[in-house]
Amino acid sequence: MKVFLILFFIAMLGLGSYSFGEDVVQEPDQTEGSNDTSGKNESEDLIENEVFKIASPLPNQTVNEEFVFKGKARVFEANFQYELKDGETVLESDFITASEGAPGWGDFERVITVPETVDSKLILKVFVSSAKDGSEINVLEIPLKPKL
């Protein structure tokens, strides 16, 4: 019991000196994992919503037979889905697991292959399946230009 009281007393002294001491101004964290919601990173543009920060590919970017799909996701259990569509036809559909689940931002990267038979209406759709009813939520559609 004495140890608990001593630790409690020390903790209270520490909090008291912090609360009543000089004002401390902390500079915002400028690291990659910061809570910057401006949509821009100094080194690259992003397309984003509440749960995705897509670094590549960007809208209307020309993609070769293979392209890298990468960014950050803040999703439950780190899983989300994507579809590569040629107009309304789904060419590829799968899930991706980010390096970390919500509430953190996890990195992801996937190489996607574009079939040779695509037209100019290529769309990369990324979304989360709702745990409530399976509907698509937090949808981002990224129009792409296939290299013909």
C-alpha positions in Angstrom: 0.0 0.0 0.0 2.9 2.4 0.8 4.4 1.8 -2.6 1.1 2.6 -4.3 0.8 5.9 -2.3 4.3 6.8 -3.1 3.9 6.2 -6.8 0.6 8.1 -6.7 2.2 11.0 -5.0 5.1 11.1 -7.5 2.6 10.9 -10.4 0.6 13.8 -9.0 3.6 15.9 -8.5 4.6 15.3 -12.1 1.2 16.2 -13.4 1.0 19.2 -11.1 4.3 20.6 -12.3 3.3 20.1 -15.9 -0.1 21.7 -15.5 1.1 24.7 -13.5 4.5 25.1 -15.1 5.5 27.1 -18.2 3.3 26.8 -21.3 4.8 24.3 -23.6 4.3 24.8 -27.3 4.7 21.6 -29.2 5.4 21.8 -32.9 3.2 19.7 -35.1 4.6 16.3 -36.2 5.7 16.5 -39.8 6.5 12.8 -40.2 4.8 10.6 -42.7 2.3 9.2 -40.3 1.0 12.6 -39.1 -2.6 13.5 -39.0 -2.3 15.9 -42.0 -5.7 15.9 -43.7 -4.8 18.5 -46.4 -4.7 15.9 -49.1 -1.2 16.8 -50.1 2.2 15.4 -49.2 5.2 17.5 -49.9 6.7 14.8 -52.2 3.5 13.6 -54.0 -0.1 14.3 -54.8 -2.8 12.1 -53.3 -6.4 11.2 -54.1 -8.1 10.5 -50.8 -11.3 10.2 -48.7 -11.8 9.4 -45.0 -10.2 5.9 -45.2 -7.9 6.0 -48.3 -4.8 8.0 -49.4 -4.0 6.8 -52.8 -0.5 7.8 -54.0 -0.5 5.8 -57.3 -2.0 5.7 -59.8 -3.5 9.2 -59.9 -6.7 10.0 -61.9 -6.3 10.0 -65.7 -2.7 8.6 -65.4 -1.6 6.4 -68.3 -0.9 2.9 -67.1 1.1 0.1 -68.8 0.4 -3.6 -68.8 1.3 -3.6 -65.1 1.1 -0.7 -62.7 1.7 -0.3 -59.0 -1.4 0.5 -56.8 -0.1 2.0 -53.5 -1.1 4.3 -50.7 -2.4 4.2 -47.2 -5.6 2.8 -45.8 -7.3 3.3 -42.4 -9.8 0.4 -42.4 -11.2 -2.2 -40.0 -8.9 -5.2 -39.6 -6.6 -3.6 -42.4 -8.7 -5.2 -45.2 -10.4 -3.5 -48.2 -11.4 -4.4 -51.7 -10.6 -3.2 -55.2 -11.9 -3.8 -58.7 -10.3 -3.0 -62.0 -13.1 -2.3 -64.5 -13.2 -1.8 -68.2 -16.3 0.3 -68.5 -18.9 -1.8 -66.6 -17.0 -5.1 -66.9 -15.0 -6.2 -63.9 -11.6 -7.4 -65.1 -10.1 -8.1 -61.7 -11.5 -8.1 -58.1 -9.6 -8.9 -54.9 -8.9 -7.7 -51.4 -5.8 -6.0 -50.0 -4.5 -6.1 -46.5 -2.7 -3.0 -45.4 0.2 -3.1 -42.9 -2.0 -1.7 -40.1 -5.7 -1.5 -39.3 -7.7 1.4 -38.0 -7.4 3.7 -36.2 -3.9 3.8 -37.7 -2.9 4.4 -41.3 -1.5 1.2 -42.9 0.6 1.1 -46.0 -0.3 -1.1 -49.0 1.1 -1.9 -52.4 -0.1 -4.2 -55.1 1.0 -4.8 -58.7 -2.0 -4.9 -61.0 -1.9 -6.4 -64.5 -4.0 -4.8 -67.2 -5.3 -7.2 -69.9 -4.4 -6.3 -73.4 -8.1 -6.2 -74.5 -9.1 -3.0 -72.5 -10.6 0.1 -74.0 -10.2 3.7 -72.9 -12.7 3.5 -70.0 -10.4 1.8 -67.4 -11.4 2.4 -63.8 -9.7 1.4 -60.5 -12.4 1.2 -57.8 -11.4 0.9 -54.2 -13.9 0.4 -51.3 -14.7 -1.1 -48.0 -17.5 -3.7 -47.6 -19.8 -2.6 -44.8 -19.9 -5.0 -41.8 -23.5 -4.1 -41.4 -25.0 -5.1 -44.7 -22.1 -5.8 -47.2 -22.7 -2.6 -49.2 -19.8 -0.7 -50.7 -18.7 2.2 -48.5 -15.9 4.8 -48.7 -15.7 4.2 -52.5 -13.0 5.9 -54.6 -13.1 5.5 -58.4 -9.9 6.4 -60.2 -10.2 6.7 -64.0 -7.1 5.5 -65.8 -5.8 5.6 -69.4 -4.5 2.3 -70.6 -1.5 2.4 -72.9 -3.0 1.2 -76.1 
